[in-house]
Amino acid sequence: MLSVNSDGKVLVRRCFLTLRPFRIFVLGIGFFTLCFLMTSLGGQFSAKRLADSPFTIRTEVLGLGESRGALRRMNDILETLVRRMDILARLENVSESRRTEDTGHFTLDSVHSVGLMEKIQAIAQNVSDIAVKVDQILRNSLLRGKVIEGQRDLCEIPRDPRFPDCSGKVEWMRSRWTSDPCYAFYGVDGTECSFLVYLSEVEWFCPVLPWRNQSISPFSKAHTKKQAAFRTELSSLLDVMGTGKESLIFMKKRLRRLEAQWLLAARRLEAKIQNKPNEQKQILVHIGFLTEESGDVFSPRVLKGGPLGEMVQWADILAALYVLGHSLKITVSVKELQSFLGVPPGRGNCPLTEPLSFDLIYTDYHGMQQMKQHMGLSFRKYRCRLRVVDTFGTEPAYNHEEYATLHGYRTNWGYWNLHPKQFMTMFPHTPDNSFMGFVTDELNETERQQVSQNKVRNMAVVYGKEAAMWKLQGKEKFLAVLHKHMEVHGTVYYETQRPPEVPAFVKNHGLLPQQDLQQLLKKAKLFIGFGFPYEGPAPLEAVANGCVFLQPRFNSPHSSLNHEFFRGKPTSREVSSQHPYMEMTIGRPHVLTVDYNDTREFEAAIKAIMRSKIEPYLPYEFTSEGMLQRLHAYIQHQEFCSPPLPPPIPINTSQLNLPSSLVLINHTHLVWSSSDVPPSMWPPVTSMQVWLSAEGESCTSACWDRDLVCEPTFFSIINRQQVLEQLGAWCESTESVMSHLYPAVSPSVRECYLQREPLLFSCSGQSTKFRRLCACRDYRRGQVALCKDCS
């Protein structure tokens, strides 16, 4: 029997009862303490990037003073823990000795308890050692803190003429640095020095402080360049595209269906560009209109007859970039976008945490807005790397923020101050922009013969998947004429009941999968449009399958000035028919454009179509090889991050003794002299012709009328008074003005005008007051985006 008092028994038993959980608790505290010290102190006193661990973020944001306080509290806890464990150990030793004296031998429990207490004492000793180290770190921290605080007290706002905005930015930071957590993330703590460090090392409004390490720049990393190799499969692309959205499912189905076509085109193009530079680019593709934050109105309508043109184009862009051998990251999520870009935590006012690792970013207007919202000043720095997919185009007058605001061109979609060539259109209708395009199913020779043999001469398919497209006023009149001669088919979506807008004589197939629609077009003779939608891919697909496309001519051209659909779009382009590319570039016999209100003209067109024998036709620029060729040229040659060449020209260039490299041909136009070395630029100036437009004519029209295309890249070369005078312009006075109509001459007053703002060089725009100086170039048949000598 134990000869101890009852209080002792209680204490001993309580100790045994709680010893095992207490041991686990001690081990946990020890492990957590080590983790805390290693991460927080490592982050505090090393040069590692923020956010390496949750502890690092916390200690960096708190600052040195609060971190030292946390360490002191940890030290006190450790000392208290050691004292209590010593008391328990002594109590256990006393109880065990008395217990042994009573029984004369050691029990099994006593053996276990002795071993356990030895372990506890060892842990206590380790914790005690940690406490000593903590105390040493605290002392060193205090010494370092005093040095840094002394330096902070010495910070003054630099007076450097190279940084005129520095003082104003510091003043802003004083009152607003707490408005966004990203400032604290970068180490701003309310002191003058933290403001200046941030404004000089994270942003670029102030000079770097003398006592800072100026040899280490967070924005100096560059990836190794290597050559791109054409790929021979699309399966890896499908794996990284994501899932869950009907739009993505549609795009993947399209890629699978056209995979063989893409790979065959890649082999053909690879054979043509052998031994030519083909640098691999790091590319981010962010499809903004499919993000939840933009509303994603497209995905729910994929299976209900909604517009598919944008998804067709994006699927083809992904395929082309991937097959060309570039490294792709794809996102349809703002959260993923932030991760790929390196966006710091906060509200989007701070620059990115790292240099942008992508050479190019393909996105749309929605995606561009999301990037601007989250990238802070980095958006301005890196926007030259953007390529903006823009169906209807953006003209320079709408793109230039100041000019658009002052002259009434500002819309919800413009004013981005990009180089106009950074906008990439679905069809080549805006030469100020780059033509991106898409691809159409290509028929092999056997399929072409089968299509020609199986055509039903009196079969027509109506262009219109949604019932709303059939609500056209006056359609009954021309549909009756059509029904008189042909069997009319439709592909209008419906759920349970036939749409009442579709006449009873129309054989409606409902919404068809793409492959079934292709089969229907292979049989049909006519594909007829009602005037809407504008400039979609379906008419081109119909012509590629051997149909004739019949469309209405608009008596008054549609534009943003007179039509609701175009209102707000950043273009003044006038649309004379439902599909101007089909009308102007392809034309008869594949495309007929008539006045639907003229019954005789409409019926004559129907009869002519039924009599005709038309072969399938597809322009090269809408084949897979054509798109690969075009996109490859853009990626290798287009550069918008370097300053334009040549440098800006002074106003009165007639006083400059410059040898002219332009030669007058037939007293009508200028070309580059073959004896002069051309400047290094793309497209090459050897493809250039310089013309004066008629009064009231745009450069787009002036060049097209001469079987050329307007090339805004050349405006920087010809923006000179002597060039105007070489073409016969009388310049009694010359001004340099910011206007999308210049360079130009006003014949009535003999005044010449040069362009002052390079972003406003424009092919579009006309005025009855001016004859515009137009930069034109030649082009390849079937590939209007490239000149004859363009590689």
Secondary structure, DSSP 8 states (H G I E B T S, - for coil): ---S-HHHHHHHHHHHHHHHHHHHHHHHHHHHHHHHIIIIIHHHHS---TTSSHHHHHHHHH-HHHHHHHHHHHHHHHHHHHHHHHHHHHHHHHHHHHHHHHHSS--HHHHHHHHHHHHHHHHHHHHHHHHHHHHHHHHHHHHHHHHHHHHHHT------TT-TTHHHHHHHHHHHGGGSHHHHHTT--SSHHHHHHIIIIISSSS---TTS-TT--TT-------B----S-SHHHHHTS--S-HHHHHHHHHHHHTHHHHHHHHHHHHHHSTTS--B--EEEEE-GGGSGGGT--SGGGGGGT---HHHHHHHHHHHHHHHTT-EEEEES-HHHHHHHHT--SSSS-S--SS----SEEEE-HHHHHHHHHHHTTHHHHHGGGEEEE-TT---HHHH-HHHHHHHT---SS------GGGEEESSS--TTSEE---------HHHHHHHHHH--TTEEEEE--SGGGG--TTHHHHHHHHHHHSEEEE----SSS--TTS-TTSEE--S--HHHHHHHHHH-SEEEE-S-S-S-SHHHHHHHTT-EEEEEEEEEEE-TTT-TTTTTSS----EEES-HHIIIII-TTTEEEE-TT-HHHHHHHHHHHHH--------GGGSHHHHHHHHHHHHHH---SS--SS----S-GGGS-----EEEETTTEEEE-TTS---S-SS-GGGEEEEE--TT--HHHHHHTTT-EE-GGGHHHH-SHHHHHHTT---SEEEEE--TT-SEEETTTTEEEEES-GGG--S----TT-EEEEEEE--BTTBTTS-TT--
